[in-house]
Amino acid sequence: MIYYFRDPNRDPVEDVVDIGRKLRSLGAPMEAYKILKAEAEVLKNNKMYREYWHRRYFSFAFAALGYPTDAIELELRQDIEELKIHREFFPYLPLFLNILGSILHVYRRKYREANEIYEEALASILSMQEDEFENVTIDRKYHWAVRLIINNYIDSLFHIEDRTEEEENRLLGLFELLETQGEGTSYAVTLSQLNLAEYYAYKGDKRYKDVLKKLHHIKDRELVRHIVPASIRIKAIYYSRVGNFKKSLVLILESLKKSKYYGNTLEETIVMESAMDIFKRVTAQFSAVQKREFFTHTPIFKYLLKVQAAKDTYLGKEHAKNVSILARRLGEILGLDGEELEILEFAGLLHDVGKLYIPWFTLNKVTPLDDEDWEIIKIHPVKGAEMLENLGMWREAEAVRNHHERVDGSGYPLGKSELNILDEIVGISDLFDAAVSPSRRYKAHKSKDELIRDLLKGEPFKFSAVVLNALRQAVDRGLA
């Protein structure tokens, strides 16, 4: 389908936004982004500029429900600068700014930078008349847009633990501003109620329950799929704030399970981040060793491994365990100490946990991956490392971040060549298990001996001699 949409000589497709919505519902938001982006170019070639900006908006909106890469963020920023110049389509500016704000606060965790963007978006839309906005933006309603920006701004402020007095006053002012808006859509009103409940939950205020009760009557399927995990997540936040960490952990696990969309929807990402924040709060006084032991003995740890295996259908459920076992055995061959062996075992299990942030469709695509797909795939070491860093597991995070780096500089995400021994061990264990797996996706699988020969063939080597020798010993001794 994408090849058809990328044909610059075709006619515009009238219902392309509906096609994008269906792809989003199927767990393929990045495919929706691609076809809307391609459709926008066709409209631009036909000098249909109003429709062009409409499709550009939806392309970025769908990307924000998948994984907005750095390249997509750059595209968005360039469009924002263009909208500031072309006053004819200025009403689209707050919509584009709102998406940029959501990327910064949900995916980059840059809350104060996001708040500056939301402030600009809010100022720009409040400077317009309702009909001025709606006459240009085709099917976007003014009060819906205002509510959406305010709600996202509120959510970003929630995540700043050390809010200043000015930020706290701004938060309260935003709630007051919401009250002045029109009826809004069901989604916008629901989001407002959830934000108010979350505000009370963060304060440890039981009034969050009264707010959530107002949402019980909603039957719309799409809204329910959002409300259910969000409501449970808010309860988990409340119990973490009042010190009932046991109940908080049970609830956040339930919230993760209730996130029904496959792929990395915005809701799944928010629930995941809340889960990590609660763990961080629970283990604030723990040492790194205690954090690792606590984390590995919780049901959430097992659930994350289960979801990780389910999402990566090509390598299957045994891959993480195989990498963990082999990494520890290589460490033992190299004479590493007990703490380093524990780090290897843990990092091996979670080396691909960042794939939880990759849309299901992209991760399991049956057609060849394009450049945009590869850029998304390559973020998984970074996202996995960020998750562990947020939990205070710095050495484990470093091994996860670098497991696709190679000593000849040919790896990703940064092309680093200076790696420590733990990075290399996790990396070669991952490569080995993937390469010999019959279900290997991108290349034909190899025998163990064939892989060893390939790794030792020619220079520069991708791994240091000591690590390659350890792997060869493991294969010779039947340990791999």
Salt bridges, closest charged atoms under 4 A:
ASP18 OD1 - ARG21 NH1 3.26
GLU31 OE2 - LYS34 NZ 3.10
GLU31 OE2 - LYS365 NZ 3.63
GLU39 OE1 - ARG10 NH1 2.73
ASP70 OD1 - ARG108 NH2 3.64
GLU73 OE2 - ARG77 NE 3.07
GLU73 OE1 - ARG108 NE 3.02
GLU75 OE2 - LYS37 NZ 3.09
GLU75 OE1 - ARG56 NH2 3.56
ASP79 OD2 - ARG56 NE 2.85
GLU81 OE2 - LYS84 NZ 3.49
GLU82 OE2 - HIS86 NE2 3.87
GLU113 OE2 - ARG77 NH2 3.25
GLU119 OE2 - ARG170 NH2 2.86
GLU120 OE2 - LYS84 NZ 3.05
GLU130 OE1 - HIS143 NE2 3.45
ASP139 OD1 - HIS54 NE2 2.89
ASP139 OD1 - ARG140 NE 3.23
ASP155 OD2 - HIS105 NE2 2.77
ASP155 OD2 - HIS159 ND1 3.99
GLU161 OE2 - ARG241 NH2 2.87
ASP162 OD1 - ARG112 NH2 3.58
GLU167 OE2 - ARG112 NE 2.72
GLU168 OE1 - ARG163 NE 2.80
GLU168 OE2 - LYS203 NZ 3.21
GLU198 OE2 - ARG233 NH1 3.28
ASP205 OD2 - ARG207 NH2 2.78
GLU222 OE2 - ARG225 NH1 3.51
GLU267 OE1 - HIS226 ND1 3.01
GLU273 OE1 - ARG109 NH1 2.05
ASP277 OD1 - ARG109 NH2 3.12
ASP312 OD2 - LYS355 NZ 2.75
GLU318 OE1 - LYS321 NZ 3.19
GLU332 OE2 - ARG328 NE 3.42
GLU339 OE1 - ARG292 NH2 3.05
GLU340 OE2 - ARG395 NH2 3.90
GLU342 OE2 - ARG328 NH1 3.31
GLU345 OE1 - ARG328 NH1 2.83
ASP352 OD2 - HIS319 NE2 3.80
ASP352 OD2 - HIS351 NE2 3.15
ASP352 OD2 - LYS355 NZ 3.35
ASP352 OD1 - HIS380 NE2 3.13
ASP352 OD1 - HIS403 NE2 3.38
ASP370 OD2 - ARG6 NH2 3.51
ASP370 OD2 - LYS34 NZ 2.91
GLU372 OE1 - ARG6 NH2 3.46
GLU372 OE2 - LYS37 NZ 3.41
ASP373 OD1 - LYS34 NZ 2.62
ASP373 OD2 - LYS365 NZ 2.61
GLU386 OE1 - LYS383 NZ 3.11
GLU389 OE2 - ARG401 NH2 2.84
GLU396 OE2 - ARG292 NH1 2.51
ASP408 OD2 - LYS462 NZ 3.49
ASP430 OD1 - HIS319 NE2 2.82
ASP430 OD1 - HIS351 NE2 3.14
ASP430 OD2 - HIS404 NE2 3.72
ASP433 OD2 - HIS319 ND1 2.62
ASP454 OD2 - LYS446 NZ 2.54
ASP454 OD1 - LYS457 NZ 3.40
